[in-house]
């Protein structure tokens, strides 16, 4: 479904460029129009890195959590649905992209918005890197953000334009091997950390609407992204005790470590409950200014608040484990209870289905999330359990659960999380009694990523086969596997065909390519 027409314009912090002029929509042809000006009246040829960085961060969060910035259509709803978080509500028929999601039939047009938006974001970070104050933190921070965005591209498409990407003078970039890109992302992160370490406090810090120029937090985010890149390749590419893995993680631990308790990577340039100023997720899945989900609901909701409801896959799992986070993930229905739909079916009336809950849809001014401390700690717990880093997996798991409860605003979060773990007889909750602690960690990481980072959940599923999803959508025959990648977008066939076809080794990527594994999949 392509309903998104909501456009956000944030004139905060300093003067911020909202939308850079785009000459074409291929991977790397975005250029600045120096005859234009931003909404604050600054000519683009006068813009520096600090004028771009805040909005680049907002764009990354918008792409990740709400609607892509190129076509204003939903970006990662497909994995919200496939991973059992959301389903379609009864009021809406399956049509357009939603039908493609439910039928596992994703054409080249499906990928246009995601591809274009992520590459435009990369261009913005390149511009910041080349146009910032001497000794500024922004070039290093931009390099860290680029690594995050490039990983998201590789994890969905495989081989992509990389070394020539985001360079305005190169309009038809060549494709690079996903394996090579992953290796270079580690190199770039190490370089970014050195840049951040060498930086000094400058007026540019004001445009850092995530960490406010805090070097330690930027380094911890960089190391956490590195951990995610390395974990993604275990066990499919590397053994957990591979010397390369050990060397890189030892370096990360000795140079700042990872995001820990209370250290969410959140962006907020001054979101508020006003037209074109709401937090990205709220502005796509919440309510128009003055509205609230209540209960009872007040005002006018955006279409997606009503379009999506709880998926019975996650709802049933939360209910089966008596998880106190259920009322934070999903809201009560009209009957004061909780209900959902099967993806691909809309046989449950709207009065019986649950909307997005208050722990996710917190307020119009809520920060936009990039990575929660909970996700970081779940990754550390997995790494410790696999013997990749020192530390006690059970302790890291406990902290990850506490952080999940905290972020979702469960009352008395730490106590509630601890009691949930130790009081449960379910091995997918109580890691201390679990015969398979790794499975427990990955199942609860799936829960922790519910509605927050479905792409990470999708990547874990492809990498580890957890959670076990015996049923995904009623629109395909039983046993039909979930696609493991997106097809290259139609825009590449029209604007970068020669390089795309050289990468494919054929003129057209067949529809069946959605089942060709990403290189790190076992």
C-alpha positions in Angstrom: 0.0 0.0 0.0 1.2 3.4 -0.9 -0.6 5.9 1.2 2.1 8.1 2.6 1.8 11.7 1.6 3.0 13.1 4.9 6.1 15.2 4.4 8.1 16.5 7.4 10.0 19.7 7.4 12.2 20.4 10.5 13.5 23.9 10.8 15.4 23.3 14.0 18.9 23.5 15.6 20.6 25.5 12.8 19.5 26.0 9.3 18.7 22.5 7.9 18.4 21.4 4.3 15.2 19.3 4.1 15.3 17.9 0.6 18.4 18.2 -1.6 17.7 18.6 -5.3 17.8 15.4 -7.2 18.9 15.2 -10.8 18.0 11.6 -11.2 17.0 8.7 -9.0 19.7 6.1 -9.7 22.1 5.0 -7.0 24.5 7.9 -7.1 23.3 10.7 -9.3 22.0 13.1 -6.6 23.5 16.5 -6.9 23.1 19.9 -5.1 21.3 22.6 -7.1 23.4 25.6 -6.2 20.7 27.9 -7.6 18.2 26.8 -5.0 17.8 27.6 -1.3 16.6 25.7 1.7 13.3 26.6 3.5 15.3 29.0 5.7 16.5 31.0 2.8 20.1 29.8 2.7 21.5 29.2 -0.8 22.7 25.7 -1.2 26.1 26.8 -2.3 26.5 28.3 1.2 25.5 25.2 3.1 28.0 23.3 5.2 28.0 20.0 6.9 26.3 21.4 10.1 23.4 22.6 7.9 22.8 19.0 6.5 23.7 16.6 9.4 20.6 16.9 11.6 18.3 16.3 8.7 20.4 13.5 7.4 20.0 11.8 10.8 16.2 12.4 10.7 16.2 10.9 7.2 18.0 7.8 8.4 15.4 7.3 11.1 12.5 8.1 8.8 13.7 5.5 6.3 14.3 3.0 9.1 11.1 3.4 11.1 8.4 5.1 9.0 8.2 6.0 5.3 11.1 6.3 2.8 12.0 9.8 1.9 11.9 9.3 -1.8 8.4 8.0 -2.6 6.8 8.6 0.8 5.6 5.0 0.9 6.1 2.5 3.7 9.7 1.3 3.9 10.0 -1.8 6.1 6.3 -2.7 6.5 7.1 -5.9 4.5 9.3 -7.2 7.3 6.9 -5.9 10.0 4.4 -8.3 8.5 6.7 -11.2 7.6 8.3 -11.3 11.1 4.8 -11.6 12.7 4.5 -8.1 14.2 1.7 -6.6 12.0 -1.1 -7.8 9.9 -3.7 -6.0 7.7 -6.9 -4.9 9.3 -10.3 -5.9 8.2 -11.3 -2.5 6.8 -8.7 -2.8 4.1 -8.4 -5.1 1.1 -5.1 -6.5 0.0 -4.0 -4.4 -3.0 -0.9 -2.8 -4.3 2.3 -3.4 -2.4 0.4 -5.0 0.5 -0.8 -7.7 -1.8 2.7 -8.2 -3.0 3.9 -8.6 0.6 1.2 -11.1 1.5 1.7 -13.1 -1.7 5.5 -13.2 -1.6 5.6 -11.5 -5.0 7.8 -8.5 -4.9 8.5 -7.0 -8.3 11.3 -4.6 -9.2 9.0 -1.6 -8.6 8.6 -2.6 -4.9 12.2 -1.8 -4.2 12.4 1.7 -5.8 11.7 3.8 -2.7 14.0 1.9 -0.4 16.9 1.9 -2.8 16.6 5.6 -3.7 16.0 6.8 -0.2 19.0 5.0 1.3 21.4 6.2 -1.4 20.1 9.7 -1.1 20.9 9.5 2.6 24.4 8.2 1.8 24.9 11.2 -0.5 23.9 13.6 2.4 26.5 12.0 4.7 29.2 12.3 2.0 28.3 16.0 1.7 28.6 16.5 5.4 32.0 14.7 5.5 33.4 17.0 2.8 31.9 20.3 4.0 32.4 20.4 7.8 34.5 22.5 10.1 38.1 21.4 10.7 38.4 19.0 13.6 34.6 18.6 13.7 33.0 15.4 14.9 30.6 15.3 11.9 32.9 13.6 9.3 33.5 10.7 11.6 29.9 10.5 12.7 28.8 10.6 9.1 31.1 7.7 8.2 29.5 5.7 11.1 26.1 6.5 9.8 27.0 5.5 6.3 28.2 2.1 7.5 24.8 1.5 9.1 22.9 2.5 5.9 25.2 0.5 3.6 24.7 -2.6 5.8 20.9 -2.2 5.5 21.3 -2.1 1.7 23.5 -5.2 1.5 21.2 -7.1 3.9 18.3 -6.5 1.5 20.0 -6.6 -2.0 23.4 -8.3 -1.7 25.8 -6.8 -4.2 25.3 -3.1 -4.6 27.2 0.0 -5.8 29.5 0.9 -2.9 32.9 2.3 -3.7 31.5 4.7 -6.3 28.3 5.4 -4.5 27.3 8.9 -3.4 29.8 10.6 -5.6 28.0 13.3 -7.6 30.3 13.0 -10.6 29.7 9.3 -11.1 26.2 8.8 -12.5 26.4 5.1 -13.3 28.3 3.4 -10.4 29.6 -0.2 -10.7 28.4 -2.9 -8.4 30.7 -4.3 -5.7 30.7 -7.7 -4.0 28.6 -7.9 -0.8 31.5 -9.8 0.8 34.0 -7.1 -0.1 31.6 -4.4 1.1 31.1 -6.0 4.5 34.9 -6.2 5.0 35.4 -2.6 4.0 32.6 -1.5 6.4 34.8 -2.7 9.2 37.7 -0.7 7.8 35.5 2.4 7.5 34.2 2.1 11.0 37.7 1.8 12.4 38.6 4.9 10.4 35.5 6.7 11.7 36.4 5.9 15.3 39.9 7.5 14.8 38.2 10.6 13.3 35.8 10.9 16.2 38.6 10.4 18.7 40.7 13.2 17.1 37.8 15.6 16.8 37.2 18.6 19.1 34.2 20.4 20.3 33.0 22.9 17.6 29.8 24.8 16.8 29.0 21.8 14.5 28.1 19.9 17.7 24.8 21.7 17.7 23.6 19.8 14.6 24.2 16.4 16.3 20.6 15.8 17.4 21.4 12.3 18.5 24.5 12.4 20.9 25.1 16.2 21.1 28.7 15.8 20.2 29.4 13.1 22.8 32.4 11.3 21.4 32.2 8.3 23.7 28.6 7.5 22.6 29.5 7.8 18.9 32.4 5.4 19.4 30.1 3.0 21.2 27.5 3.2 18.4 30.3 2.5 15.9 31.5 -0.5 17.8 27.9 -1.8 18.2 27.4 -1.5 14.4 30.7 -3.4 14.0 29.4 -6.1 16.4 26.2 -6.4 14.3 28.2 -6.7 11.1 30.4 -9.4 12.6 27.5 -11.3 14.2 25.7 -11.3 10.9 28.5 -13.4 9.4 28.4 -16.0 12.2 28.0 -18.9 11.6 27.5 -18.6 7.8 30.9 -17.0 7.0 33.0 -17.2 10.1 33.2 -19.5 13.0 32.7 -17.7 16.3 36.3 -18.2 17.3 37.7 -17.0 14.0 40.9 -14.9 14.5 39.5 -12.0 12.5 36.3 -11.9 14.6 38.3 -12.1 17.8 40.7 -9.4 16.8 38.0 -6.9 15.7 35.9 -7.5 18.8 38.9 -7.2 21.1 39.7 -3.9 19.5 36.1 -2.7 19.9 36.1 -3.6 23.6 39.4 -1.9 24.3 38.4 1.2 22.3 35.2 2.3 24.0 33.0 -0.8 24.0 29.4 -1.1 23.0 26.2 0.8 23.8 25.1 -0.2 27.3 22.1 0.3 29.6 20.3 3.5 29.1 22.3 4.3 25.9 19.7 4.3 23.2 20.6 5.9 19.8 17.7 8.3 19.6 17.2 11.3 17.3 15.2 14.4 18.3 15.7 17.8 16.6 12.7 19.2 18.4 9.7 17.0 17.3 6.4 18.4 18.4 2.7 17.8 17.8 2.3 20.2 14.9 1.9 19.9 11.1 5.2 18.7 9.5 6.9 18.5 12.9 5.8 15.2 14.4 8.2 12.4 15.1 8.5 10.3 11.9 6.9 7.1 13.3 4.0 9.0 14.8 3.6 11.1 11.6 3.0 7.9 9.6 1.4 5.5 12.0 -0.1 7.8 14.6 -2.5 10.7 14.7 -2.8 14.1 13.2 -1.9 17.1 15.4 -4.1 17.1 18.5 -5.0 13.5 18.2 -4.1 10.6 20.5 -4.8 6.8 20.6 -6.1 7.2 24.1 -7.9 5.1 25.1 -10.3 6.4 24.1 -8.9 7.6 20.8 -9.1 11.4 20.2 -8.9 13.2 16.9 -8.0 11.9 13.4 -5.6 9.0 12.9 -3.4 8.5 9.8 -4.4 5.7 7.6 -1.7 3.3 8.7 -2.9 3.4 12.3 -6.1 1.8 11.1 -4.5 -0.2 8.3 -2.3 -2.3 10.5 -3.1 -4.3 13.6 -1.4 -6.9 15.8 -0.3 -10.0 14.1 -1.5 -13.2 15.9 2.0 -14.6 15.6 3.5 -12.2 18.1 0.3 -11.6 20.0 0.0 -15.4 20.7 3.6 -15.7 21.7 3.4 -12.8 24.1 0.2 -14.3 25.6 1.7 -17.8 25.9 4.7 -16.5 27.9 2.5 -14.0 30.0 4.8 -11.2 28.8 4.1 -7.9 30.6 5.2 -6.0 27.5 2.1 -7.1 25.6 0.0 -4.0 26.5 3.0 -1.8 25.5 3.4 -3.4 22.1 -0.3 -3.5 21.3 -3.3 -1.4 22.4 -6.6 -2.7 23.6 -9.3 -3.2 21.1 -12.8 -1.8 21.4 -13.8 -4.6 23.7 -11.0 -3.8 26.2 -9.0 -6.9 25.2 -6.3 -7.9 22.8 -6.8 -9.5 19.3 -5.1 -9.7 16.0 -5.2 -10.9 12.5 -3.4 -13.6 10.5 -1.3 -12.0 7.7 -3.2 -12.4 4.4 -6.5 -12.7 6.2 -8.9 -10.1 7.5 -11.5 -12.3 9.1 -11.3 -10.6 12.5 -13.4 -7.5 12.8 -11.7 -4.2 13.6 -13.5 -4.0 16.9 -11.6 -7.2 17.9 -8.1 -6.2 16.7 -5.4 -4.3 18.6 -3.6 -1.3 17.2 0.0 -0.2 17.7 0.6 0.1 21.5 1.6 2.9 23.7 5.1 1.6 24.2 5.8 2.0 20.5 3.5 5.0 19.7 4.6 7.1 22.6 3.9 10.7 21.6 4.1 13.0 18.6 7.3 14.5 20.2 9.0 11.2 20.9 12.6 10.7 19.7 13.1 8.7 16.5 15.0 5.5 17.2 18.0 4.1 15.3 19.1 1.4 17.8 18.0 0.7 21.3 20.3 -0.2 24.2 18.2 -3.4 24.4 19.2 -4.5 20.9 22.9 -3.8 21.6 22.8 -5.9 24.8 21.0 -8.8 23.1 23.8 -8.8 20.5 26.4 -8.7 23.3 24.5 -11.6 25.0 24.6 -13.7 21.8 28.3 -12.9 21.3 29.1 -13.9 24.8 27.1 -17.1 24.6 29.0 -17.9 21.4 32.4 -17.2 23.1 33.1 -14.2 20.8 33.5 -11.7 23.6 34.1 -12.0 27.4 31.2 -11.6 29.7 28.4 -13.7 31.2 25.6 -14.2 28.6 23.0 -14.6 31.3 23.9 -11.2 32.8 23.9 -9.4 29.4 20.5 -11.1 28.6 19.1 -9.9 31.9 20.2 -6.3 31.1 18.8 -6.6 27.6 15.4 -7.6 28.9 15.5 -4.8 31.5 16.3 -2.3 28.8 13.5 -3.6 26.6 11.0 -3.1 29.5 12.5 0.4 30.2 12.2 1.6 26.6 8.6 0.3 26.3 7.8 2.1 29.6 6.6 -1.0 31.4 5.9 0.1 35.0 8.7 -0.7 37.4 10.7 -1.9 34.4 13.7 -3.4 36.0 11.8 -5.3 38.7 9.1 -6.4 36.2 11.8 -7.7 33.8 13.7 -9.6 36.5 10.5 -11.2 37.9 9.4 -12.1 34.4 12.6 -14.0 33.7 13.0 -15.8 37.0 9.4 -16.5 37.5 8.8 -18.0 34.1 8.8 -21.8 33.5 9.2 -21.2 29.8 12.7 -21.9 28.4 12.2 -19.1 25.9 12.1 -16.6 28.8 14.0 -18.1 31.7 17.6 -18.4 30.3 18.8 -19.9 33.6 16.8 -23.0 33.1 16.9 -23.1 29.3 18.5 -26.1 27.6 19.4 -23.8 24.6 20.4 -20.3 26.0 21.3 -19.1 22.5 17.7 -19.8 21.3 16.3 -18.0 24.3 18.4 -14.9 23.6 17.4 -14.9 19.9 13.7 -15.4 20.6 13.7 -12.5 23.1 15.7 -10.3 20.8 12.9 -11.0 18.2 10.4 -9.8 20.8 12.5 -6.8 21.7 12.7 -5.8 18.1 8.9 -6.0 17.6 7.8 -2.9 15.7 11.1 -1.2 16.5 13.6 -2.9 14.1 11.9 -5.5 11.9 14.8 -5.5 9.5 17.1 -6.7 12.2 14.6 -9.4 13.2 14.4 -10.5 9.5 18.2 -10.7 9.3 18.4 -12.8 12.5 15.7 -15.1 11.1 17.6 -15.6 7.8 20.9 -16.1 9.7 19.8 -18.3 12.6 16.3 -19.7 11.6 15.0 -18.2 14.9 12.2 -17.7 15.7 10.6 -20.8 14.2 7.8 -19.4 12.0 5.6 -22.3 11.0 3.1 -19.9 9.5 3.6 -16.5 7.9 0.8 -15.6 5.5 -2.4 -17.3 4.5 -2.0 -15.9 0.9 0.5 -18.6 -0.1 0.4 -22.4 0.0 1.5 -23.9 3.3 5.3 -24.5 3.4 6.1 -21.7 1.0 9.4 -20.2 2.2 9.8 -16.5 3.1 11.8 -14.6 0.5 15.3 -13.8 1.6 16.0 -10.6 -0.4 14.5 -7.8 -2.5 14.9 -7.6 -6.3 17.0 -4.7 -7.7 14.7 -1.7 -8.3 13.3 -0.8 -11.6 15.2 2.5 -11.5 18.4 0.7 -11.9 17.2 -0.9 -15.1 16.4 2.5 -16.5 19.4 4.5 -15.2 22.2 2.1 -14.5 21.4 -0.9 -16.7 24.9 -1.8 -17.9 26.4 -2.1 -14.5 23.3 -3.9 -13.1 23.4 -6.4 -15.9 27.1 -6.9 -15.5 26.5 -7.7 -11.8 23.7 -10.1 -12.6 25.4 -11.8 -15.5 22.1 -11.5 -17.4 19.7 -8.9 -18.7 16.9 -9.3 -16.1 16.9 -10.6 -12.5 14.2 -13.4 -12.4 11.4 -13.2 -9.9 12.8 -16.4 -8.3 15.9 -14.4 -7.3 14.0 -13.4 -4.1 15.1 -16.8 -2.8 18.8 -16.3 -3.6 20.6 -16.1 -0.3 22.6 -13.1 0.9 26.2 -14.1 1.2 26.1 -14.4 5.0 23.2 -16.8 5.2 24.1 -20.4 6.1 
